[in-house]
Amino acid sequence: MLKSHFHFIGIGGIGMSAVAMGLLKKGYSVTGSDLIKNNETNKLEELGALIFTSQIRQNIEFVTSKFNNKLINFVVSSAIKSENEELSYCREKNLTIKHRSEILAMLMQTYTALAVSGSHGKTSTSTFLSTLLELCTHNSSSITGGIIPIYNSNCYVENTKFLVAEVDESDGTINRYKSYIGIINNIDFDHCDHFSNLDQVISSFRDFASNSKKLLLNFDCKTTRNNFNSDFNWSIKTSNKVAYAIIPTEINANHSIGKYYENGNFISDLYIPIPGLHNLSNITAAIAASRMTGVVFTEIKKNIKYLKLPNKRFELRGEINERNLYDDYAHHPNEIKETIKLGRLFIKQQCTNNSPKSRLVAIFQPHRYSRVKQFAKEFAEELSKADVIYVTSIYGAGEENEAKINSTIITDLIYKKNKNVIYIKNYQEITKNFYELTQKGDLILNMGAGDCHEFWSILNKAKN
């Protein structure tokens, strides 16, 4: 395959860039196109990739002429629309088109692969597992959908034994991945653009499970527990009938403390420098997978203090005029629920330090029209638990808005539960009125999976 060349249409995405980087590290030649330059495209160029800032047929013509001595694979993700000029031209010329999942699956074949799946928490679990395996074995690589602090990258590929891979169920391609350990964090109904109901989502995970030599399951997720069987499971609620458990004894805004069990037997107390019950579950999964690969527990306990959350997971961006702004990737109602709970934990801790009571301000950028249409009531239910809520326009992620959905469907429902809600068109409008919309002491949660995480930069530019 070293005689192959890969051209990525939409190379700047967090998942596409990780796979492209993996190929470069393996010695393949890589080109790609994206309309926006970012940190990931800059890193790829540093590694030798040629990046086009347009998506036109001439790019494909250039690639086919320059690399005519190689088998050229044109790589797309499900985000690339059929009318994309590069993709249309590839189809017109009957060129070899591969899906991103096929290339990731190919890279996984050369390792003892640990594949992290699930509706929520994949990136965090992949980050915790990558960190533990790196520090405990010094023999692990990683390809994920987020920036892992220990590598400062979404891809670290070397000639190692293990590879941690975050695998995505959103488009049904999860059945392509074969792994030594397959991890299912949880299963929820989501990705309404591809799946019609929860049963279809479960069916997709069944294919993934059958391709895993060993299956590691979240016992606390009812859907996972009722639809899959494995000798390997974890819990943060019980140490009975589970292989691995951490039962929390203290959770605060700075850390978690819990009792660690294996097969019902108490092993040790653990101090973990990450807050939040959902994070504790993800960390328990990472410890369990590490133990399944043969890592001794004393090594895990020694290195657990180095765990950090990936970017955009309750990430403190900074303080502006006594207002703390956090970014979080939450874009599903159940993710918003956990993020707001964590925000409340932070506020509770601040109040015990004799500071005035802070408000929890939620800024939410809905992601995809299909998701808003499906979960409007659930979004309203969870967002209304904040003290003040600002909802921006929907980030379409390339979807057609056939049902003419807009964000007021959420704000109107929130208003019935919490009158402190306003629809604000975009982040420029929020920035313009920032000091009227917020007050000193506020904890501001900026949530979504679109371009909402540029808000901190917009705010700082306006300040200067």
Secondary structure as GFF3:
##gff-version 3
##sequence-region A 1 464
A	DSSP	beta_strand	4	9	.	.	.	ID=ss1
A	DSSP	alpha_helix	14	25	.	.	.	ID=ss2
A	DSSP	beta_strand	29	33	.	.	.	ID=ss3
A	DSSP	alpha_helix	39	46	.	.	.	ID=ss4
A	DSSP	beta_strand	50	52	.	.	.	ID=ss5
A	DSSP	alpha_helix	57	66	.	.	.	ID=ss6
A	DSSP	beta_strand	71	76	.	.	.	ID=ss7
A	DSSP	alpha_helix	85	92	.	.	.	ID=ss8
A	DSSP	beta_strand	97	99	.	.	.	ID=ss9
A	DSSP	alpha_helix	100	108	.	.	.	ID=ss10
A	DSSP	beta_strand	112	117	.	.	.	ID=ss11
A	DSSP	alpha_helix	122	137	.	.	.	ID=ss12
A	DSSP	beta_strand	140	148	.	.	.	ID=ss13
A	DSSP	beta_strand	153	156	.	.	.	ID=ss14
A	DSSP	beta_strand	162	166	.	.	.	ID=ss15
A	DSSP	three_ten_helix	173	176	.	.	.	ID=ss16
A	DSSP	beta_strand	179	184	.	.	.	ID=ss17
A	DSSP	alpha_helix	198	210	.	.	.	ID=ss18
A	DSSP	beta_strand	212	218	.	.	.	ID=ss19
A	DSSP	alpha_helix	222	227	.	.	.	ID=ss20
A	DSSP	beta_strand	232	235	.	.	.	ID=ss21
A	DSSP	beta_strand	244	251	.	.	.	ID=ss22
A	DSSP	beta_strand	256	262	.	.	.	ID=ss23
A	DSSP	beta_strand	265	272	.	.	.	ID=ss24
A	DSSP	alpha_helix	277	292	.	.	.	ID=ss25
A	DSSP	alpha_helix	297	303	.	.	.	ID=ss26
A	DSSP	three_ten_helix	304	306	.	.	.	ID=ss27
A	DSSP	beta_strand	315	320	.	.	.	ID=ss28
A	DSSP	beta_strand	323	328	.	.	.	ID=ss29
A	DSSP	alpha_helix	333	351	.	.	.	ID=ss30
A	DSSP	beta_strand	360	364	.	.	.	ID=ss31
A	DSSP	alpha_helix	369	383	.	.	.	ID=ss32
A	DSSP	beta_strand	388	391	.	.	.	ID=ss33
A	DSSP	alpha_helix	408	415	.	.	.	ID=ss34
A	DSSP	beta_strand	421	423	.	.	.	ID=ss35
A	DSSP	alpha_helix	427	432	.	.	.	ID=ss36
A	DSSP	alpha_helix	434	437	.	.	.	ID=ss37
A	DSSP	beta_strand	443	447	.	.	.	ID=ss38
A	DSSP	three_ten_helix	451	454	.	.	.	ID=ss39
A	DSSP	alpha_helix	455	463	.	.	.	ID=ss40
###
